């Protein structure tokens, strides 16, 4: 288990550093003479059809957001399943602190956003944008600090981000689902039943699950529920532990997770960031950045996240529901709480669902995500860099 956690942290950390450069590249291209080519790439139409039976036609941007991001959610689902069944979320004592911190970290940003936009029904659709934490970026910042941060805090942040992802999944499925097609939902349910039967029959071939998973993704896509949720459903039906015909213990879920880690970290997330982070700064003035949506997102990420996480962590420790991670100080915990305000990929994803890639706010909503995430990353890094470690305290990993 310790080896898996170290591998996960390493992958997410290096991915976060790559995402920084990809984001800067997207911003450069969008604000350079190459801007027209960048925009045209986003709108390249791609069509897949099988006679009159099936036709999928979307611009490249939506293929990325609806298709590739399903792989990201599949990986999240596999990680959540593993941690719930035998990892850092497998008991109340383990789940209490990151779980309560995640609740506070979603509640306070949402309240701040609502306070700014309660009187605008369309703007209010984005209430969930500042509730997300980007684990890749956050762990990427922590990796820059090396031994300055105890491993227990890195594990806490990873567990909090996973709980945060569970919250995001629930939010997407409940609040960003519309125009339901009950025929497609029935087909998706049939695919889900097939996956469950395969699980009960101890089928270990990952290819079989992927084939049914693709059919599930198409059905969910056509149903009106966001297609990325198919990744979560698929993840929870893939067996975690079972015996093969030779009697050996194998884990199809862990094998798939290891294989997906590389592709999600170095292919899916960078492409998503490149396609979604390009904001045209030339059309945005300082006055535009003070609109209620932009302020709600920026302050929700930078202030709401840290206030919510710290407040709920304080309550958990004060009422003996949990203890601070071993070897961590309150100052270091505060630094990590600030880092949870790095929303980036998940915030951009929820933004695209909330406003349907609309430019109603002149893209200040997306720029606000970048600003809130940047503020959280820089301030969190500085706090942790100058925070003092506990003396004579070490945690084996």
Beta strands, then each sheet from edge to edge (+ up, - down):
strand 1: 45-50
strand 2: 54-59
strand 3: 242-243
strand 4: 249-250
sheet 1: 1+ 2-
sheet 2: 3+ 4-
end
